[in-house]
Amino acid sequence: MNLNEFLEPGMLVTHPLQPDWGIGQVQSNVAGKVTVNFRECGKVVIDGTRIGLILADDP
């Protein structure tokens, strides 16, 4: 089940295929495009129809 449609700004996520990016904070979620600011990679726009982000806990 893809939870991307429920992501809201401020939520913490990880990218399932890029664990080295670290935890990211959702900036926006519009029309299937999720913008996330990752700690180790910076701001990335993800196609939410192709990649299911994973909710993360803040360590």
C-alpha distance matrix in Angstrom:
0.0 3.8 6.3 9.2 10.4 11.3 13.2 16.9 20.1 21.2 17.9 17.9 15.5 15.9 15.3 13.9 16.7 19.4 19.9 23.5 22.6 22.2 20.6 20.2 20.6 18.8 21.7 20.2 17.2 18.7 17.6 14.6 17.0 16.5 19.8 19.8 23.1 22.8 25.7 26.7 25.9 26.4 24.7 22.1 20.4 16.9 15.5 12.0 11.3 12.1 11.3 8.4 10.8 11.0 12.8 16.3 19.3 22.6 25.0
3.8 0.0 3.8 5.6 7.4 8.9 10.3 14.0 17.0 18.4 15.3 15.6 13.1 13.7 12.8 12.3 14.9 17.3 18.2 21.5 20.2 20.0 18.3 17.4 17.6 15.5 18.2 16.6 13.6 15.1 14.2 11.1 13.2 12.7 16.0 16.3 19.8 19.8 22.9 24.0 22.9 23.2 21.2 18.6 16.7 13.3 12.0 8.4 8.3 9.5 8.5 5.6 8.0 9.2 11.2 14.8 18.2 21.0 23.7
6.3 3.8 0.0 3.8 5.5 5.6 7.0 10.7 13.9 15.1 12.0 12.7 10.9 12.5 12.7 12.9 16.0 17.7 18.1 21.3 19.5 18.9 16.5 15.5 15.0 12.9 15.7 14.3 11.6 13.8 13.8 11.1 12.9 11.5 14.6 14.7 17.9 18.3 21.2 22.9 22.1 21.9 20.0 17.9 16.2 13.4 12.8 9.1 10.3 11.9 10.2 6.9 7.5 8.1 8.8 12.6 15.6 18.3 21.3
9.2 5.6 3.8 0.0 3.8 5.3 5.3 8.8 11.6 13.4 10.9 11.8 10.0 11.6 11.4 12.6 15.2 16.4 17.3 20.1 17.9 17.7 15.4 13.6 13.0 10.3 12.7 11.0 8.2 10.4 10.6 7.8 9.1 7.8 11.0 11.6 15.2 16.0 19.3 20.9 19.7 19.1 16.8 14.6 12.6 10.1 9.6 6.0 8.2 10.1 8.6 6.2 6.4 8.5 9.4 12.9 16.2 18.3 21.5
10.4 7.4 5.5 3.8 0.0 3.8 5.7 8.5 11.7 14.2 12.3 14.2 13.1 15.2 15.1 16.4 18.9 20.1 21.1 23.8 21.3 21.1 18.5 16.4 15.1 11.9 13.5 11.0 7.6 9.0 8.9 7.1 9.5 9.0 12.5 13.8 17.4 18.8 22.1 24.0 22.6 21.6 18.9 16.9 14.4 12.3 11.3 7.8 9.3 12.2 11.6 9.7 10.2 12.1 12.3 15.9 18.7 20.8 24.2
11.3 8.9 5.6 5.3 3.8 0.0 3.8 6.4 10.1 12.0 9.9 12.2 12.0 14.8 15.6 17.0 20.0 20.8 21.2 23.8 21.4 20.5 17.5 15.6 13.9 11.1 13.1 11.2 8.7 11.0 11.9 10.5 12.2 10.7 13.4 14.0 17.2 18.6 21.5 23.8 23.0 21.9 19.5 18.1 16.2 14.5 14.2 10.8 12.7 15.2 13.9 11.2 10.7 11.5 10.6 14.0 16.3 18.4 21.9
13.2 10.3 7.0 5.3 5.7 3.8 0.0 3.8 7.0 8.7 6.7 9.0 9.0 12.0 13.2 15.3 18.1 18.4 18.6 21.0 18.3 17.3 14.2 12.0 10.1 7.3 9.6 8.4 6.8 10.0 11.9 10.3 10.7 8.2 10.3 10.4 13.5 14.9 17.8 20.3 19.5 18.3 15.9 14.9 13.5 12.3 12.9 10.1 12.9 14.9 12.9 10.6 9.0 9.9 8.8 11.7 14.1 15.6 19.2
16.9 14.0 10.7 8.8 8.5 6.4 3.8 0.0 3.8 6.3 5.9 9.3 10.6 14.0 15.6 18.1 20.8 20.5 20.6 22.4 19.4 18.3 15.0 12.3 9.4 6.5 7.7 6.7 6.6 9.8 12.6 12.0 11.8 9.2 10.2 10.4 12.9 15.1 17.7 20.6 19.8 18.0 15.5 15.3 14.1 13.9 15.0 12.7 15.8 17.9 16.0 14.1 12.1 12.9 11.1 13.2 14.9 15.7 19.4
20.1 17.0 13.9 11.6 11.7 10.1 7.0 3.8 0.0 3.8 5.6 8.7 10.7 14.1 15.8 19.0 21.3 20.3 20.3 21.5 18.2 17.2 13.8 10.8 7.3 4.8 4.8 5.4 7.4 10.7 14.1 13.7 12.4 9.4 9.0 8.8 10.4 13.1 15.4 18.5 17.9 15.5 13.2 13.8 13.2 14.0 15.9 14.4 17.8 19.5 17.5 16.0 13.5 14.3 12.5 13.6 15.0 14.8 18.5
21.2 18.4 15.1 13.4 14.2 12.0 8.7 6.3 3.8 0.0 3.8 6.5 9.5 13.0 15.5 18.6 21.1 19.7 19.1 20.2 17.0 15.3 11.8 9.2 5.6 5.3 6.5 8.6 10.8 14.3 17.6 16.8 15.3 11.9 10.9 9.4 10.0 11.9 13.5 16.9 17.0 15.0 13.5 14.7 15.0 15.7 18.1 16.5 20.1 21.3 18.8 17.0 13.9 13.9 11.4 11.5 12.1 11.5 15.1
17.9 15.3 12.0 10.9 12.3 9.9 6.7 5.9 5.6 3.8 0.0 3.8 6.6 10.3 13.1 15.8 18.6 17.7 16.9 18.5 15.7 13.8 10.1 8.3 5.6 5.4 8.4 9.8 10.8 14.6 17.3 15.8 14.9 11.4 11.3 9.4 10.7 11.7 13.5 16.6 16.9 15.6 14.3 14.7 15.0 14.7 16.9 14.8 18.2 19.2 16.4 14.1 11.0 10.4 7.6 8.3 9.4 9.8 13.5
17.9 15.6 12.7 11.8 14.2 12.2 9.0 9.3 8.7 6.5 3.8 0.0 3.8 7.2 10.5 13.1 15.9 14.7 13.4 15.0 12.5 10.2 6.5 5.5 4.6 6.3 9.8 11.9 12.9 16.7 19.2 17.1 15.8 12.1 11.7 8.8 9.5 9.3 10.7 13.6 14.4 13.7 13.3 13.7 14.7 14.2 16.8 15.0 18.5 18.7 15.4 13.3 9.6 8.5 6.0 5.3 6.8 7.2 10.6
15.5 13.1 10.9 10.0 13.1 12.0 9.0 10.6 10.7 9.5 6.6 3.8 0.0 3.8 6.8 9.4 12.3 11.4 10.5 12.7 10.4 8.7 5.7 5.2 6.3 7.2 10.9 12.5 12.7 16.3 18.2 15.5 14.3 10.8 11.0 8.2 9.6 8.7 10.8 12.8 13.1 13.2 12.8 12.2 13.1 11.9 14.3 12.5 15.8 15.5 12.0 10.0 6.2 5.2 4.4 4.7 8.0 9.2 12.0
15.9 13.7 12.5 11.6 15.2 14.8 12.0 14.0 14.1 13.0 10.3 7.2 3.8 0.0 3.8 6.3 8.9 7.8 6.8 9.3 7.7 6.4 5.1 6.0 8.8 9.9 13.4 14.9 14.9 18.3 19.8 16.7 15.3 12.1 12.2 9.3 10.3 8.2 10.2 11.2 11.5 12.6 12.8 11.7 13.1 11.5 14.0 12.8 15.7 14.6 10.8 9.4 5.9 5.2 6.5 6.2 9.5 10.7 12.5
15.3 12.8 12.7 11.4 15.1 15.6 13.2 15.6 15.8 15.5 13.1 10.5 6.8 3.8 0.0 3.8 5.6 5.2 6.1 8.9 7.4 8.0 8.1 8.3 11.1 11.5 14.5 15.4 15.0 17.8 18.7 15.3 13.9 11.4 11.8 9.7 11.2 9.2 11.8 11.8 11.1 12.6 12.5 10.5 11.5 9.3 11.6 10.9 13.5 11.6 7.9 7.6 5.2 6.4 9.1 9.7 13.2 14.5 16.1
13.9 12.3 12.9 12.6 16.4 17.0 15.3 18.1 19.0 18.6 15.8 13.1 9.4 6.3 3.8 0.0 3.8 5.8 6.3 9.9 9.9 10.3 10.8 11.8 14.6 14.9 18.0 18.7 17.7 20.3 20.6 17.0 16.2 14.2 15.3 13.4 15.0 12.8 15.0 14.6 14.2 16.2 16.2 13.9 14.5 11.8 13.2 12.2 13.8 11.4 7.9 7.3 6.4 6.7 10.2 11.0 14.4 16.4 17.5
16.7 14.9 16.0 15.2 18.9 20.0 18.1 20.8 21.3 21.1 18.6 15.9 12.3 8.9 5.6 3.8 0.0 3.8 6.2 8.9 9.4 11.1 12.6 13.4 16.5 16.9 19.6 20.2 19.4 21.6 21.8 18.2 17.0 15.5 16.1 14.5 15.8 13.4 15.5 14.2 13.3 15.8 16.0 13.5 14.4 11.9 13.3 13.3 14.6 11.6 8.6 9.7 9.3 10.4 13.8 14.3 17.6 19.0 19.9
19.4 17.3 17.7 16.4 20.1 20.8 18.4 20.5 20.3 19.7 17.7 14.7 11.4 7.8 5.2 5.8 3.8 0.0 3.8 5.4 5.7 7.9 10.2 11.1 14.6 15.6 18.1 19.4 19.3 21.8 22.5 19.1 17.3 15.3 15.0 12.8 13.3 10.4 12.1 10.4 9.8 12.6 13.5 11.6 13.5 11.9 14.2 14.7 16.7 14.0 10.9 11.8 10.3 11.2 13.9 13.6 16.5 17.3 17.9
19.9 18.2 18.1 17.3 21.1 21.2 18.6 20.6 20.3 19.1 16.9 13.4 10.5 6.8 6.1 6.3 6.2 3.8 0.0 3.8 5.3 5.7 8.2 10.5 14.1 15.8 18.7 20.5 20.6 23.5 24.6 21.3 19.6 17.0 16.6 13.8 13.7 10.4 11.1 9.8 10.5 13.4 14.9 13.8 16.0 14.5 17.0 16.9 19.1 16.7 13.2 13.1 11.0 10.5 12.6 11.4 13.9 14.6 14.7
23.5 21.5 21.3 20.1 23.8 23.8 21.0 22.4 21.5 20.2 18.5 15.0 12.7 9.3 8.9 9.9 8.9 5.4 3.8 0.0 3.8 5.3 8.9 11.0 14.8 16.9 19.3 21.5 22.2 25.1 26.4 23.3 21.1 18.5 17.4 14.4 13.4 9.7 9.6 7.2 8.4 11.8 14.1 13.6 16.5 15.8 18.8 19.2 21.7 19.2 15.9 16.3 14.0 13.8 15.5 13.8 15.7 15.5 15.2
22.6 20.2 19.5 17.9 21.3 21.4 18.3 19.4 18.2 17.0 15.7 12.5 10.4 7.7 7.4 9.9 9.4 5.7 5.3 3.8 0.0 3.8 6.7 7.8 11.5 13.5 15.6 17.9 18.9 21.8 23.4 20.6 18.1 15.3 13.8 10.7 9.6 6.0 6.6 4.8 5.3 8.3 10.4 10.2 13.2 13.1 16.4 16.9 19.8 17.8 14.5 15.0 12.3 12.7 14.0 12.6 14.7 14.2 14.7
22.2 20.0 18.9 17.7 21.1 20.5 17.3 18.3 17.2 15.3 13.8 10.2 8.7 6.4 8.0 10.3 11.1 7.9 5.7 5.3 3.8 0.0 3.8 6.5 10.1 12.9 15.4 18.0 19.2 22.4 24.4 21.6 19.4 16.2 14.8 11.2 9.9 6.2 5.8 5.8 7.8 10.0 12.0 12.3 15.2 14.9 18.2 18.0 21.0 19.4 15.8 15.4 12.1 11.5 12.0 9.7 11.3 10.6 10.9
20.6 18.3 16.5 15.4 18.5 17.5 14.2 15.0 13.8 11.8 10.1 6.5 5.7 5.1 8.1 10.8 12.6 10.2 8.2 8.9 6.7 3.8 0.0 3.8 7.0 9.9 12.8 15.5 16.7 20.2 22.4 19.8 17.8 14.3 13.1 9.4 8.5 5.7 6.0 8.0 9.6 10.4 11.6 12.2 14.5 14.2 17.4 16.7 20.0 19.0 15.4 14.3 10.6 9.7 9.2 6.9 8.4 7.8 9.2
20.2 17.4 15.5 13.6 16.4 15.6 12.0 12.3 10.8 9.2 8.3 5.5 5.2 6.0 8.3 11.8 13.4 11.1 10.5 11.0 7.8 6.5 3.8 0.0 3.8 6.5 9.1 11.9 13.4 16.9 19.3 17.1 14.8 11.2 9.5 5.8 5.1 3.8 5.9 8.5 8.9 8.4 8.6 9.3 11.5 11.8 15.1 14.6 18.2 17.6 14.3 13.5 9.9 10.1 9.5 8.5 10.4 9.7 12.0
20.6 17.6 15.0 13.0 15.1 13.9 10.1 9.4 7.3 5.6 5.6 4.6 6.3 8.8 11.1 14.6 16.5 14.6 14.1 14.8 11.5 10.1 7.0 3.8 0.0 3.8 6.2 9.3 11.4 15.0 17.9 16.2 14.1 10.3 8.6 5.4 5.3 6.4 8.3 11.6 11.6 10.0 9.2 10.4 11.8 12.5 15.6 14.7 18.5 18.7 15.8 14.6 11.1 11.4 10.0 9.5 10.9 10.0 13.1
18.8 15.5 12.9 10.3 11.9 11.1 7.3 6.5 4.8 5.3 5.4 6.3 7.2 9.9 11.5 14.9 16.9 15.6 15.8 16.9 13.5 12.9 9.9 6.5 3.8 0.0 3.8 5.8 7.6 11.2 14.2 12.8 10.8 7.1 6.0 4.4 6.5 8.7 11.5 14.3 13.4 11.5 9.4 9.7 9.9 10.4 13.0 12.0 15.7 16.6 14.1 13.1 10.1 11.3 10.2 11.1 13.2 13.0 16.4
21.7 18.2 15.7 12.7 13.5 13.1 9.6 7.7 4.8 6.5 8.4 9.8 10.9 13.4 14.5 18.0 19.6 18.1 18.7 19.3 15.6 15.4 12.8 9.1 6.2 3.8 0.0 3.8 7.2 10.1 13.6 13.1 10.6 7.6 5.3 5.4 6.7 10.1 12.8 15.5 14.2 11.5 8.7 9.7 9.5 11.3 13.8 13.5 17.1 18.3 16.4 15.9 13.4 15.0 14.0 14.8 16.6 15.9 19.2
20.2 16.6 14.3 11.0 11.0 11.2 8.4 6.7 5.4 8.6 9.8 11.9 12.5 14.9 15.4 18.7 20.2 19.4 20.5 21.5 17.9 18.0 15.5 11.9 9.3 5.8 3.8 0.0 3.8 6.4 10.0 10.0 8.0 5.8 5.2 7.3 9.8 13.0 16.1 18.5 16.8 14.2 11.0 10.8 9.2 10.5 12.1 11.5 14.9 16.7 15.4 15.1 13.3 15.5 14.9 16.5 18.7 18.6 22.1
17.2 13.6 11.6 8.2 7.6 8.7 6.8 6.6 7.4 10.8 10.8 12.9 12.7 14.9 15.0 17.7 19.4 19.3 20.6 22.2 18.9 19.2 16.7 13.4 11.4 7.6 7.2 3.8 0.0 3.8 6.9 6.6 5.7 4.4 6.4 8.9 12.3 14.9 18.3 20.4 18.5 16.5 13.2 11.9 9.4 9.4 9.9 8.7 11.7 14.0 13.2 12.8 11.9 14.4 14.3 16.7 19.3 20.0 23.5
18.7 15.1 13.8 10.4 9.0 11.0 10.0 9.8 10.7 14.3 14.6 16.7 16.3 18.3 17.8 20.3 21.6 21.8 23.5 25.1 21.8 22.4 20.2 16.9 15.0 11.2 10.1 6.4 3.8 0.0 3.8 5.6 5.3 6.5 8.6 11.9 15.1 17.9 21.4 23.3 21.0 18.8 15.2 13.7 10.5 10.6 10.1 9.5 11.7 14.5 14.7 14.8 14.7 17.5 17.8 20.4 23.1 23.8 27.3
17.6 14.2 13.8 10.6 8.9 11.9 11.9 12.6 14.1 17.6 17.3 19.2 18.2 19.8 18.7 20.6 21.8 22.5 24.6 26.4 23.4 24.4 22.4 19.3 17.9 14.2 13.6 10.0 6.9 3.8 0.0 3.8 5.6 8.3 11.1 14.4 17.9 20.3 24.0 25.5 23.0 21.2 17.6 15.4 11.8 11.1 9.3 8.7 9.6 12.8 14.0 14.5 15.3 18.4 19.3 22.2 25.2 26.4 29.7
14.6 11.1 11.1 7.8 7.1 10.5 10.3 12.0 13.7 16.8 15.8 17.1 15.5 16.7 15.3 17.0 18.2 19.1 21.3 23.3 20.6 21.6 19.8 17.1 16.2 12.8 13.1 10.0 6.6 5.6 3.8 0.0 3.8 6.3 9.8 12.6 16.3 18.2 21.9 23.1 20.7 19.5 16.2 13.5 10.0 8.3 6.1 5.0 6.2 9.3 10.2 10.8 11.9 15.2 16.5 19.5 22.8 24.2 27.4
17.0 13.2 12.9 9.1 9.5 12.2 10.7 11.8 12.4 15.3 14.9 15.8 14.3 15.3 13.9 16.2 17.0 17.3 19.6 21.1 18.1 19.4 17.8 14.8 14.1 10.8 10.6 8.0 5.7 5.3 5.6 3.8 0.0 3.8 6.5 9.7 13.2 15.3 19.1 20.2 17.5 16.0 12.6 10.0 6.4 5.7 4.9 5.6 8.1 10.0 10.2 11.4 11.6 15.0 16.3 18.8 22.0 22.9 25.9
16.5 12.7 11.5 7.8 9.0 10.7 8.2 9.2 9.4 11.9 11.4 12.1 10.8 12.1 11.4 14.2 15.5 15.3 17.0 18.5 15.3 16.2 14.3 11.2 10.3 7.1 7.6 5.8 4.4 6.5 8.3 6.3 3.8 0.0 3.8 6.3 10.0 12.1 15.8 17.3 15.0 13.5 10.3 8.2 5.6 5.1 6.5 6.1 9.7 11.0 9.9 10.2 9.2 12.4 13.2 15.4 18.4 19.1 22.2
19.8 16.0 14.6 11.0 12.5 13.4 10.3 10.2 9.0 10.9 11.3 11.7 11.0 12.2 11.8 15.3 16.1 15.0 16.6 17.4 13.8 14.8 13.1 9.5 8.6 6.0 5.3 5.2 6.4 8.6 11.1 9.8 6.5 3.8 0.0 3.8 6.9 9.6 13.2 14.8 12.4 10.3 6.9 5.7 4.3 6.2 8.9 9.5 13.1 13.8 12.3 12.9 11.1 13.8 14.3 15.6 18.3 18.2 21.2
19.8 16.3 14.7 11.6 13.8 14.0 10.4 10.4 8.8 9.4 9.4 8.8 8.2 9.3 9.7 13.4 14.5 12.8 13.8 14.4 10.7 11.2 9.4 5.8 5.4 4.4 5.4 7.3 8.9 11.9 14.4 12.6 9.7 6.3 3.8 0.0 3.8 6.1 9.6 11.5 9.8 8.0 5.6 5.4 6.4 7.6 11.0 11.1 14.9 15.0 12.6 12.6 10.0 11.9 12.1 12.7 15.2 14.9 17.6
23.1 19.8 17.9 15.2 17.4 17.2 13.5 12.9 10.4 10.0 10.7 9.5 9.6 10.3 11.2 15.0 15.8 13.3 13.7 13.4 9.6 9.9 8.5 5.1 5.3 6.5 6.7 9.8 12.3 15.1 17.9 16.3 13.2 10.0 6.9 3.8 0.0 3.8 6.6 8.9 7.6 5.1 4.1 6.3 8.8 10.7 14.3 14.8 18.5 18.2 15.7 15.8 12.8 14.1 13.9 13.4 15.2 14.0 16.3
22.8 19.8 18.3 16.0 18.8 18.6 14.9 15.1 13.1 11.9 11.7 9.3 8.7 8.2 9.2 12.8 13.4 10.4 10.4 9.7 6.0 6.2 5.7 3.8 6.4 8.7 10.1 13.0 14.9 17.9 20.3 18.2 15.3 12.1 9.6 6.1 3.8 0.0 3.8 5.6 5.2 4.8 6.1 7.4 10.5 11.6 15.3 15.7 19.2 18.2 15.2 15.3 12.1 12.9 13.0 11.9 13.7 12.5 14.2
25.7 22.9 21.2 19.3 22.1 21.5 17.8 17.7 15.4 13.5 13.5 10.7 10.8 10.2 11.8 15.0 15.5 12.1 11.1 9.6 6.6 5.8 6.0 5.9 8.3 11.5 12.8 16.1 18.3 21.4 24.0 21.9 19.1 15.8 13.2 9.6 6.6 3.8 0.0 3.8 5.9 6.1 8.7 10.8 14.2 15.3 19.1 19.4 22.9 21.8 18.6 18.5 15.1 15.1 14.8 12.7 13.7 11.6 12.4
26.7 24.0 22.9 20.9 24.0 23.8 20.3 20.6 18.5 16.9 16.6 13.6 12.8 11.2 11.8 14.6 14.2 10.4 9.8 7.2 4.8 5.8 8.0 8.5 11.6 14.3 15.5 18.5 20.4 23.3 25.5 23.1 20.2 17.3 14.8 11.5 8.9 5.6 3.8 0.0 3.8 6.2 9.6 11.0 14.7 15.7 19.3 20.1 23.3 21.7 18.6 19.0 16.0 16.4 16.8 14.8 16.1 14.4 14.6
25.9 22.9 22.1 19.7 22.6 23.0 19.5 19.8 17.9 17.0 16.9 14.4 13.1 11.5 11.1 14.2 13.3 9.8 10.5 8.4 5.3 7.8 9.6 8.9 11.6 13.4 14.2 16.8 18.5 21.0 23.0 20.7 17.5 15.0 12.4 9.8 7.6 5.2 5.9 3.8 0.0 3.8 6.8 7.8 11.6 12.9 16.6 17.9 21.0 19.4 16.7 17.8 15.2 16.4 17.3 16.2 18.0 16.8 17.6
26.4 23.2 21.9 19.1 21.6 21.9 18.3 18.0 15.5 15.0 15.6 13.7 13.2 12.6 12.6 16.2 15.8 12.6 13.4 11.8 8.3 10.0 10.4 8.4 10.0 11.5 11.5 14.2 16.5 18.8 21.2 19.5 16.0 13.5 10.3 8.0 5.1 4.8 6.1 6.2 3.8 0.0 3.8 6.5 10.2 12.4 16.2 17.6 20.9 19.9 17.5 18.4 15.7 17.2 17.6 16.7 18.5 16.9 18.3
24.7 21.2 20.0 16.8 18.9 19.5 15.9 15.5 13.2 13.5 14.3 13.3 12.8 12.8 12.5 16.2 16.0 13.5 14.9 14.1 10.4 12.0 11.6 8.6 9.2 9.4 8.7 11.0 13.2 15.2 17.6 16.2 12.6 10.3 6.9 5.6 4.1 6.1 8.7 9.6 6.8 3.8 0.0 3.8 6.9 9.8 13.4 14.9 18.3 17.8 15.8 16.9 14.5 16.5 17.0 16.9 19.0 17.9 19.9
22.1 18.6 17.9 14.6 16.9 18.1 14.9 15.3 13.8 14.7 14.7 13.7 12.2 11.7 10.5 13.9 13.5 11.6 13.8 13.6 10.2 12.3 12.2 9.3 10.4 9.7 9.7 10.8 11.9 13.7 15.4 13.5 10.0 8.2 5.7 5.4 6.3 7.4 10.8 11.0 7.8 6.5 3.8 0.0 3.8 6.3 9.9 11.8 14.9 14.2 12.4 14.0 12.2 14.9 16.2 16.7 19.4 19.0 21.2
20.4 16.7 16.2 12.6 14.4 16.2 13.5 14.1 13.2 15.0 15.0 14.7 13.1 13.1 11.5 14.5 14.4 13.5 16.0 16.5 13.2 15.2 14.5 11.5 11.8 9.9 9.5 9.2 9.4 10.5 11.8 10.0 6.4 5.6 4.3 6.4 8.8 10.5 14.2 14.7 11.6 10.2 6.9 3.8 0.0 3.8 6.8 9.0 12.0 11.9 10.9 12.8 11.8 15.0 16.4 17.8 20.8 20.9 23.4
16.9 13.3 13.4 10.1 12.3 14.5 12.3 13.9 14.0 15.7 14.7 14.2 11.9 11.5 9.3 11.8 11.9 11.9 14.5 15.8 13.1 14.9 14.2 11.8 12.5 10.4 11.3 10.5 9.4 10.6 11.1 8.3 5.7 5.1 6.2 7.6 10.7 11.6 15.3 15.7 12.9 12.4 9.8 6.3 3.8 0.0 3.8 5.8 8.7 8.2 7.2 9.2 8.9 12.5 14.6 16.4 19.8 20.6 23.1
15.5 12.0 12.8 9.6 11.3 14.2 12.9 15.0 15.9 18.1 16.9 16.8 14.3 14.0 11.6 13.2 13.3 14.2 17.0 18.8 16.4 18.2 17.4 15.1 15.6 13.0 13.8 12.1 9.9 10.1 9.3 6.1 4.9 6.5 8.9 11.0 14.3 15.3 19.1 19.3 16.6 16.2 13.4 9.9 6.8 3.8 0.0 3.8 5.5 5.6 6.3 8.9 10.0 13.8 16.1 18.6 22.1 23.4 26.0
12.0 8.4 9.1 6.0 7.8 10.8 10.1 12.7 14.4 16.5 14.8 15.0 12.5 12.8 10.9 12.2 13.3 14.7 16.9 19.2 16.9 18.0 16.7 14.6 14.7 12.0 13.5 11.5 8.7 9.5 8.7 5.0 5.6 6.1 9.5 11.1 14.8 15.7 19.4 20.1 17.9 17.6 14.9 11.8 9.0 5.8 3.8 0.0 3.8 5.4 5.3 6.2 7.7 11.3 13.5 16.4 20.0 21.7 24.5
11.3 8.3 10.3 8.2 9.3 12.7 12.9 15.8 17.8 20.1 18.2 18.5 15.8 15.7 13.5 13.8 14.6 16.7 19.1 21.7 19.8 21.0 20.0 18.2 18.5 15.7 17.1 14.9 11.7 11.7 9.6 6.2 8.1 9.7 13.1 14.9 18.5 19.2 22.9 23.3 21.0 20.9 18.3 14.9 12.0 8.7 5.5 3.8 0.0 3.8 6.1 7.5 10.3 13.6 16.2 19.3 23.0 24.9 27.7
12.1 9.5 11.9 10.1 12.2 15.2 14.9 17.9 19.5 21.3 19.2 18.7 15.5 14.6 11.6 11.4 11.6 14.0 16.7 19.2 17.8 19.4 19.0 17.6 18.7 16.6 18.3 16.7 14.0 14.5 12.8 9.3 10.0 11.0 13.8 15.0 18.2 18.2 21.8 21.7 19.4 19.9 17.8 14.2 11.9 8.2 5.6 5.4 3.8 0.0 3.8 6.7 9.7 13.1 16.2 18.9 22.7 24.6 27.0
11.3 8.5 10.2 8.6 11.6 13.9 12.9 16.0 17.5 18.8 16.4 15.4 12.0 10.8 7.9 7.9 8.6 10.9 13.2 15.9 14.5 15.8 15.4 14.3 15.8 14.1 16.4 15.4 13.2 14.7 14.0 10.2 10.2 9.9 12.3 12.6 15.7 15.2 18.6 18.6 16.7 17.5 15.8 12.4 10.9 7.2 6.3 5.3 6.1 3.8 0.0 3.8 6.2 9.5 12.8 15.3 19.1 21.0 23.2
8.4 5.6 6.9 6.2 9.7 11.2 10.6 14.1 16.0 17.0 14.1 13.3 10.0 9.4 7.6 7.3 9.7 11.8 13.1 16.3 15.0 15.4 14.3 13.5 14.6 13.1 15.9 15.1 12.8 14.8 14.5 10.8 11.4 10.2 12.9 12.6 15.8 15.3 18.5 19.0 17.8 18.4 16.9 14.0 12.8 9.2 8.9 6.2 7.5 6.7 3.8 0.0 3.8 6.5 9.7 12.6 16.4 18.7 21.1
10.8 8.0 7.5 6.4 10.2 10.7 9.0 12.1 13.5 13.9 11.0 9.6 6.2 5.9 5.2 6.4 9.3 10.3 11.0 14.0 12.3 12.1 10.6 9.9 11.1 10.1 13.4 13.3 11.9 14.7 15.3 11.9 11.6 9.2 11.1 10.0 12.8 12.1 15.1 16.0 15.2 15.7 14.5 12.2 11.8 8.9 10.0 7.7 10.3 9.7 6.2 3.8 0.0 3.8 6.7 9.3 13.0 15.1 17.5
11.0 9.2 8.1 8.5 12.1 11.5 9.9 12.9 14.3 13.9 10.4 8.5 5.2 5.2 6.4 6.7 10.4 11.2 10.5 13.8 12.7 11.5 9.7 10.1 11.4 11.3 15.0 15.5 14.4 17.5 18.4 15.2 15.0 12.4 13.8 11.9 14.1 12.9 15.1 16.4 16.4 17.2 16.5 14.9 15.0 12.5 13.8 11.3 13.6 13.1 9.5 6.5 3.8 0.0 3.8 6.3 10.0 12.6 14.9
12.8 11.2 8.8 9.4 12.3 10.6 8.8 11.1 12.5 11.4 7.6 6.0 4.4 6.5 9.1 10.2 13.8 13.9 12.6 15.5 14.0 12.0 9.2 9.5 10.0 10.2 14.0 14.9 14.3 17.8 19.3 16.5 16.3 13.2 14.3 12.1 13.9 13.0 14.8 16.8 17.3 17.6 17.0 16.2 16.4 14.6 16.1 13.5 16.2 16.2 12.8 9.7 6.7 3.8 0.0 3.8 7.1 9.9 12.6
16.3 14.8 12.6 12.9 15.9 14.0 11.7 13.2 13.6 11.5 8.3 5.3 4.7 6.2 9.7 11.0 14.3 13.6 11.4 13.8 12.6 9.7 6.9 8.5 9.5 11.1 14.8 16.5 16.7 20.4 22.2 19.5 18.8 15.4 15.6 12.7 13.4 11.9 12.7 14.8 16.2 16.7 16.9 16.7 17.8 16.4 18.6 16.4 19.3 18.9 15.3 12.6 9.3 6.3 3.8 0.0 3.8 6.5 8.9
19.3 18.2 15.6 16.2 18.7 16.3 14.1 14.9 15.0 12.1 9.4 6.8 8.0 9.5 13.2 14.4 17.6 16.5 13.9 15.7 14.7 11.3 8.4 10.4 10.9 13.2 16.6 18.7 19.3 23.1 25.2 22.8 22.0 18.4 18.3 15.2 15.2 13.7 13.7 16.1 18.0 18.5 19.0 19.4 20.8 19.8 22.1 20.0 23.0 22.7 19.1 16.4 13.0 10.0 7.1 3.8 0.0 3.8 6.1
22.6 21.0 18.3 18.3 20.8 18.4 15.6 15.7 14.8 11.5 9.8 7.2 9.2 10.7 14.5 16.4 19.0 17.3 14.6 15.5 14.2 10.6 7.8 9.7 10.0 13.0 15.9 18.6 20.0 23.8 26.4 24.2 22.9 19.1 18.2 14.9 14.0 12.5 11.6 14.4 16.8 16.9 17.9 19.0 20.9 20.6 23.4 21.7 24.9 24.6 21.0 18.7 15.1 12.6 9.9 6.5 3.8 0.0 3.8
25.0 23.7 21.3 21.5 24.2 21.9 19.2 19.4 18.5 15.1 13.5 10.6 12.0 12.5 16.1 17.5 19.9 17.9 14.7 15.2 14.7 10.9 9.2 12.0 13.1 16.4 19.2 22.1 23.5 27.3 29.7 27.4 25.9 22.2 21.2 17.6 16.3 14.2 12.4 14.6 17.6 18.3 19.9 21.2 23.4 23.1 26.0 24.5 27.7 27.0 23.2 21.1 17.5 14.9 12.6 8.9 6.1 3.8 0.0
